[in-house]
Amino acid sequence: SIRFPEAAAVAGQVGAAPLLLGALLEPSSGPQMQKHAAAMLSAMVVMRPDSALEIRRVPGCISRLTELVASGSLSVRGAVLEMVMNMAQADRGCRDDFRR
């Protein structure tokens, strides 16, 4: 499981969000990697709410996240759901996107 200080270090890196998002949305990553990527992104959004917008701007991201919540493995679903909820709290645009 990922500890907050490690997530904080990663969250501080410029361009970390798209890299983690790539790992999360890539099916060949496998559930364990996807779960960790979602947990890191979740922590990142909590610490840097502006990163929610950075994530949301990735083309096709919202629909892929929605797919993962609907059909991912159980552990991935939980992690992605938490991430989505954190994004919705951090960024009103995210909230609207996920409602659609």
C-alpha positions in Angstrom: 0.0 0.0 0.0 1.2 3.5 -0.8 2.2 5.8 2.0 1.3 9.5 1.9 4.8 10.9 2.0 5.8 8.8 -1.0 2.7 10.0 -2.8 3.6 13.6 -1.8 7.0 13.3 -3.4 5.6 11.9 -6.6 2.8 14.5 -6.6 5.4 17.3 -6.5 6.9 16.1 -9.8 5.9 18.1 -12.8 4.2 15.8 -15.3 3.6 13.1 -12.8 -0.2 13.1 -13.3 -0.1 12.1 -17.0 2.5 9.4 -16.3 0.4 7.9 -13.5 -2.7 8.2 -15.6 -1.1 6.4 -18.4 -0.2 3.5 -16.0 -3.8 3.5 -14.7 -5.5 3.5 -18.0 -3.2 1.0 -19.7 -4.9 -2.4 -19.5 -1.6 -4.2 -19.7 -0.5 -2.6 -16.5 -2.5 -5.2 -14.5 -4.8 -4.6 -11.5 -2.0 -4.1 -8.9 -0.3 -1.4 -10.9 -3.6 0.2 -11.8 -4.6 0.2 -8.1 -1.3 1.9 -7.1 -1.6 4.5 -9.8 -5.1 5.4 -8.8 -4.1 5.6 -5.1 -1.2 8.0 -6.1 -3.4 10.1 -8.3 -6.0 10.2 -5.5 -3.4 11.5 -3.0 -2.1 14.0 -5.6 -5.6 15.5 -6.1 -6.1 15.8 -2.4 -2.7 17.6 -1.9 -2.8 19.6 -5.2 -6.4 20.2 -6.2 -5.3 21.9 -9.4 -4.0 18.5 -10.6 -7.6 17.4 -11.0 -7.8 19.7 -13.9 -4.5 18.4 -15.3 -5.9 14.9 -15.2 -9.3 15.9 -16.6 -7.7 17.5 -19.6 -6.2 14.2 -20.8 -8.3 13.2 -23.9 -10.7 10.3 -23.2 -9.7 10.2 -19.5 -13.2 10.7 -18.0 -14.8 7.9 -20.1 -11.9 5.5 -19.4 -12.1 6.2 -15.6 -15.9 5.6 -15.8 -15.2 2.3 -17.6 -12.8 1.2 -14.9 -15.3 2.0 -12.1 -17.9 0.0 -14.0 -15.8 -3.0 -15.1 -12.4 -3.0 -13.5 -11.3 -5.6 -11.0 -12.7 -5.0 -7.5 -9.5 -3.5 -6.0 -9.1 -1.2 -9.0 -12.8 -0.1 -8.9 -12.4 1.0 -5.3 -9.2 2.9 -5.9 -10.5 4.6 -9.0 -13.8 5.5 -7.3 -11.9 7.2 -4.5 -9.8 9.0 -7.0 -12.9 10.2 -8.9 -14.6 11.4 -5.7 -11.5 13.3 -4.8 -11.4 14.8 -8.3 -15.0 15.8 -8.0 -14.4 17.6 -4.7 -11.3 19.3 -6.0 -12.7 20.5 -9.3 -16.3 21.5 -10.2 -15.7 20.7 -13.9 -14.8 17.2 -13.0 -18.0 16.8 -11.0 -20.0 17.9 -14.1 -18.0 15.6 -16.4 -18.6 12.6 -14.3 -22.3 13.3 -14.1 -22.6 13.1 -17.9 
